[in-house]
Amino acid sequence: MKRNVISTLFISGLLFSSIYGNAQKATLEVDASKTITKIQPTMFGLFFEDINFAADGGLYAEMIKNRSFEFEKPLMGWEQPKSNRSSMNKESGMAVPINIASNNTNFCRVEINNDKGYALINEGFRGMGVKKDAKYNLSLKAANHNGAIKKIIVQLIDKDQKVIGETSIVPKSDQWTNYTAQLIGTQTEAKAKLKLTFEGTGIIDLDMISLFPEDTWKGRKNGLRKDLVQLLYDVKPGFLRFPGGCIVEGRTLSDRYQWKKSVGNVEERKTMMNRWNVEFNHKQTPDYFQSFGLGFYEYFQLSEDIGAEPLPILSCGMACQYNTGELAQMDELDPYVQDALDLIEFANGAVTTNWGKIRSDMGHPKPFNLKYIGVGNEQWGPAYIERYKVFEQAIKAKYPNIIIVSGSGPSPKGEHFDYAMQELKKLNAELVDEHYYESPKWFRENAGRYDNYDRKGPKIFAGEYAAQSVSGANPNNRNNWECAFSEAAFMTGLERNAEVVQLTSYAPLMAHEDAWQWTPDMIWFNNLQSYGSANYYVQQLFSTNKGTDLLSITKDGKALIGQNDLYASAVKDANSKEIIIKLVNTAASSQEVNINLKGAKLSTKGTIIRLASASTQDENTFAEPKKITPKESEYKVIKGKQDLNLPAYSVTVLKLKMN
């Protein structure tokens, strides 16, 4: 009996202690009188890689898949519903790819035997997104042999074969000629297709069959998808890293990304297989290719559009070490190094230079003002360091002011990481790219990762990171709220260590709902819609509130790196004259905090921006795209300490105006 009473009292005491503990207000000290360091404008940026159909089928607004018949299977993406390869097709017709040996390019030769029975249909990128009353610009090249074909009828059709947009072209020449036309959608359809039929019988050659929405980003002809660029713009990123990622490396050196093949006339850019085409057994994507319609010129232009520093990453002569790991021999490295030097000239050179003229001829006489260049993606080992040295010497000799990004491999720890950091430190590397795809718990536990990094050593680019709800490269990963607020907790540590960390970016950036290879991802889209994940809004909150000066915020003289499940960072924005405090509560219950601000006089009003959700498993979806989004409210400043309630599982940004 006595023991039961004691047990009851003990349990009650624990309960009381827990309640009492939660009721205690943690006092946070913020010192606004002293700047620890300046926050770099590049602190929070974006990393774009063509994975998950992010370029073709995504950001690049082309609606036709395999428009120039250059896939490994040249008619992939094209259907001939009334034709049979093993038949003479007397009641229809047949399209066959023709290869031009002189330049190894293809076109499509269509022989129409019965124009009432033949159709050629393009399926798009998991369909085509057509909106009611929207305009779509068609272009194609045709050579009409002997004037046999009187008309090309172009239709948008829905899943039931109903026509939802129509136009026609009269092919007047037997020589290759460019034709344009416009279709207007008569209904909204996410899975439309493009159907070509013909009037007349005989042979017609077709190539570069292309369809773009007229309403693109900045209204550029054959440009980028407006809603997706808007999401990027709204982050106010400090930089844009491109084109990857593992796509830089290639599975072999021959299929690495070669930037020179991605500039110039779009029609002359050679299509190639995307390396994510066959990377994962859980998501084989044999129709995933790169048209390079979104090439390096377009990446530089996009960077300029969204106010971001361009940060291109180039091959260092090493294929992906998860694949072949093929190496360019040291005495054969010159072409790779020259690519880097020529890229700087393309971006920054006068119009009188070779590559500067090419940039100018494409429509941008002014330099892009490139400041950064990356050597390799996430290579590791002595072979990388050996090659990096050659690039560094050549780049610095010709362009001493260009900042070179080096890499520490694919993991945030281990022998490869340790070796890379040791060697790069010896070389006085300027900026080292670190990657981490780890559990939400890891992110919470590593908020102090950079607290003890050498302030005189290389600066850090947290180039790829995302909390994995299940495990790395697992198709069951979700963009859930626990992942997002755990990243926010970690990001307070990135910001607190702005002396060392100068660039950071979540990865991957985008994913098509019907054509992804990797999860989680920051932005999700289908052919009609797009939305930012909870992770997107965390990134946006930090980027749009990065401030200019880092301030100290402590509890009992220590940085908040998870004590009592609290995380915090503080900055001053000299431009908006605000103190900005970021607070993350990862506990399952709300917490009260007092903020004792010294060294600044405050006005009477401030602002609170809050991201919160009741369940750790909550996420934004196409059905509920705004489920977890920032909510802004007015904050009334009081004299002395500022009182603040931090809801369970929340990210709070408190903005206090200074007098």
C-alpha positions, 0 to 999 in steps of 0.5 A: 500500500505504502509503495503504491502511494509512493509510486503515485506521488512519484508519477504525479511529480513527474507529471507536475514537473513536465507541466511546470517545465513546459510552463517555464519561459526560456529567456533568450538573449539577443545582442543587436549592438554587435555584428558577428559577421555579414550575411552573404547575399548568396546565403540561401539559393537554389540548386537545379538539376534535370531529374524528375523531368525538371527540364524537358517536361517541366521548366522548359515549356516544350509540350512535344516529347521527342520533337526532332526524332532524336531519342534512341528509339526515334519514334518514342513518344509518337503513336500511329494508331491505325498503322502496323509495322508488319503491314503495307498500311494501304488503308493508312500510312507509315512514319519511319525515321530517316538518319542523315549520315553526314551529321547523324541527325534524324527526321521523320518521313511519313508516307500517307496511303489513305489520308482518311485512315492515317494519324500521327500522335504525340503523347507529350510528357505524360500528356500535355497540359492544355487550358481553356482559352489559352494559346499554343504556338506550333512550329514545324519543319516540312519538306513536301515531296512533289506537293503531294500533301495539301494540308497538315491538320493539327489537333489537340485531343483529350483522353476521349479523342475529343478535339480541344484545339485545332489549326492547319498548315499548308506545306508549300515547298518540297524543300525544308521550310519552317511553318508556324500556326496557333491553337487555342484550347477549348477546354482544360485537360491535363492529359491532352495529346497532339494529333497530326492528320493529312489531306492528300497522299504521298510522302512528306518529311517532318522535323522539329515539331514543337508546341509551346504555350504562348504565356511563358515566363516574361512572354519569351517565345518558346520559353520557360513555364511561367508558374514554375519560374514564379515559384523560384522567383518568390524564394528570392534566391541568392544564387542558382546552381546548375545543371546539377548534380550527378547529371554533370558527371554522366554515367560515362564520360561520353554522356557527361553534360557538355555545356558547349552542346547546349548553346547556339541554335536550339535546332542544332543542340543534340539530344541525348539520354538523361542519366536518370533514365535508368538509374533506379530500379524503382523508376525506370524512365526510358523516355527521359532525354535531354533536348537542351532547349534549356541550356547554359544560355537559358540558365544564365538568363534565368539566374538574371531573371530571378536575381540570383548569382549563376553558379555553373558546375562542370565535369572534372574528367570523372564520370559518376563514381556510383556508375562507371567512375571512368577517368580522363587521364591526366594528360588528356584533361586539357579539353575539360579545363578549356571548357571551364575557361571558355565558359567564363569567356561565354559568361563574361567575355567582351563581344569581340571574344569568340565565346562572348560573341556567341553569347551576344548573338544569342541575345545578351551582349552584356556579360552575365557577370559570372563570379563562381564556377564549380569543378566536379559535382561530388567526386571523391578520393585522390583522383579528384584532388589531383584533377582539381589542382589542374583546374584551379591553377588554370582558372586562377592564372587567367581569371584570378577573381573567379571563386572556385567551388570544390567538393567533399564527396557525397556524404557529410562524414567518413574517410572520403569526406575527411580526406577531401577536407584535409586536402582542400584545406592544404590547397586553401580551397575557397568554397567546399561543397558539402552534401547531406541526405540524412534523417530528420533526427540527423538534421536536428542533432547537427544544428551545431555542425559548423560551430567548431569549423575553422574560421580561417579554413575554406568557406562552406557551400551546403550544396545539396541537402534534404531530410529523408523521411525513410532513407536516402534514395528511397521512393517512399520518402515524403515531403512531410512536416517533420522533414521540413521543420527539422531542416529549419532547425538545421538552417538556424545553425547554417545561419548562425555560422555565416562566418563559415557557411556562405551558400546553401541549397535544398535538393532536388528542386523539382519533380513531375507528379507522374515522372519522378525518380527521386523523393523528396523534392522542393517543388511538385508539378503536373502538366497544369499545376504546381505547388511548393512543399512545406520544405519550399516554404521553410527555404522561402522564409529563411531566404526572404528574411536572411538580413545583412548582419549576423547577431548573437542569440543565446540561452544561458550564454549558449547557442540554441542547438536543440536544448529543450527542442529549441533552435534559434538564429538572429540577424539584423537587416540594415536595409529594412531596419529590422531585427529578425529572429528565427525560432524553431520548436520541434517539441510536441507541445508549445513553449513560451519564450522571453526575448531580451533584446539589447543594443537596439531601440524598437518601434511599437509594432512588429510582424510574426510569420509562422509555419506550423502544422499539427502532425509531423506527417502533414504535407502539401499536396495537389489536393491541399497545396496550401496546407502548410504555408506561412501565416503572417500577423502583427506583433505588438512590441512591449517594453522590456522582454518580448513574450512569445508562444511557440506552437508545437512543431513550428517555425516562427520568424519574428521581425522587429522594426528599429527606430 
